[in-house]
Amino acid sequence: MSRHDIREYLTKIYDLPVRDVRTEVQMGDITWNSKLDHQYKKAMWKDEDKKFAYVFMSKGFVFSYPKMFEELEEDLELVKAMKQQDELKDKLNERYANRNRRVGHFLAA
């Protein structure tokens, strides 16, 4: 996609206030058959190039992701159980957190 395609896509489909679009093509890594032999080295293969688009919006714009999937009850229960587990872990570790700590004592040799 060119920068004009990206701009049109974001403005027409998502109604985003696009100010500027800049694109960059990053060359993929090249694997050589011999890294040290500069005279006879040959490229074995090359990873695909990657294209990055940097999109600049108008000042003060805050993007919020649309909700595409509804949260499942199982996920909510899992989050609740993990939160309870963390609370219990903190309560159990309170007794042992400062057990070997000597406050106010100066240990000199």
C-alpha positions as CSV (number, residue, x, y, z in Angstrom):
1,M,0.0,0.0,0.0
2,S,1.2,3.5,-0.8
3,R,0.9,6.4,1.6
4,H,-2.1,7.7,-0.3
5,D,-3.9,4.3,0.1
6,I,-3.2,4.3,3.8
7,R,-4.5,7.8,4.2
8,E,-7.7,7.0,2.3
9,Y,-8.2,3.8,4.2
10,L,-8.0,5.4,7.6
11,T,-10.1,8.5,6.7
12,K,-12.9,6.7,4.9
13,I,-13.3,3.5,6.9
14,Y,-12.4,4.6,10.4
15,D,-13.1,8.4,10.1
16,L,-9.7,9.3,11.6
17,P,-8.3,12.8,11.2
18,V,-5.0,11.9,9.4
19,R,-2.6,14.8,9.1
20,D,0.4,13.0,7.5
21,V,1.5,9.5,6.5
22,R,5.2,8.5,6.1
23,T,6.3,5.0,4.9
24,E,9.5,3.2,5.4
25,V,10.8,0.0,3.7
26,Q,13.2,-1.9,5.9
27,M,15.4,-4.4,4.1
28,G,15.3,-8.0,5.3
29,D,18.4,-9.7,6.8
30,I,20.7,-11.4,4.3
31,T,22.3,-14.7,5.2
32,W,25.7,-15.2,3.7
33,N,27.4,-18.6,3.1
34,S,30.7,-17.3,4.6
35,K,30.8,-14.2,6.8
36,L,34.6,-13.9,7.0
37,D,35.5,-14.6,3.4
38,H,34.8,-11.2,1.8
39,Q,36.2,-12.1,-1.6
40,Y,34.0,-15.2,-2.3
41,K,31.0,-14.7,-0.1
42,K,27.5,-15.2,-1.7
43,A,24.1,-14.5,-0.4
44,M,22.2,-17.7,0.5
45,W,18.8,-16.2,1.2
46,K,17.2,-12.9,2.2
47,D,14.3,-12.4,4.5
48,E,11.4,-10.4,3.1
49,D,11.4,-6.7,3.3
50,K,9.1,-5.0,5.8
51,K,7.1,-1.9,5.2
52,F,6.2,0.4,8.1
53,A,3.7,3.3,8.0
54,Y,4.0,6.2,10.5
55,V,0.6,8.0,10.7
56,F,0.4,11.4,12.3
57,M,-3.0,12.6,13.6
58,S,-4.2,16.1,14.3
59,K,-3.2,17.6,17.7
60,G,-5.3,16.5,20.7
61,F,-6.7,13.4,19.0
62,V,-7.1,10.3,21.3
63,F,-7.7,6.9,19.6
64,S,-9.9,4.4,21.4
65,Y,-9.9,0.8,20.1
66,P,-13.4,-0.4,19.0
67,K,-14.8,-3.4,20.9
68,M,-14.8,-6.2,18.4
69,F,-15.5,-9.2,20.6
70,E,-17.7,-9.5,23.6
71,E,-16.0,-10.6,26.8
72,L,-16.8,-14.1,27.8
73,E,-18.0,-15.1,31.2
74,E,-15.1,-17.6,31.5
75,D,-12.6,-14.8,31.0
76,L,-14.2,-12.6,33.6
77,E,-14.1,-15.5,36.1
78,L,-10.5,-16.2,35.3
79,V,-9.5,-12.6,35.9
80,K,-11.5,-12.6,39.2
81,A,-9.8,-15.8,40.3
82,M,-6.3,-14.5,39.5
83,K,-7.0,-11.3,41.5
84,Q,-8.1,-13.4,44.5
85,Q,-5.0,-15.5,44.2
86,D,-2.8,-12.4,44.2
87,E,-4.5,-11.1,47.3
88,L,-4.1,-14.4,49.1
89,K,-0.4,-14.5,48.2
90,D,0.1,-11.0,49.6
91,K,-1.6,-12.0,52.9
92,L,0.4,-15.1,53.3
93,N,3.7,-13.4,52.7
94,E,3.1,-10.6,55.2
95,R,4.2,-12.9,58.1
96,Y,7.5,-13.8,56.4
97,A,8.4,-10.6,54.6
98,N,10.5,-9.0,57.4
99,R,11.3,-12.1,59.5
100,N,15.1,-11.9,59.2
101,R,15.4,-8.2,59.2
102,R,17.1,-6.5,62.1
103,V,16.0,-2.8,62.3
104,G,18.0,-0.4,64.3
105,H,20.9,-2.8,65.0
106,F,24.4,-1.9,63.8
107,L,26.5,-4.9,62.9
108,A,30.2,-4.1,62.9
109,A,33.1,-6.4,62.5
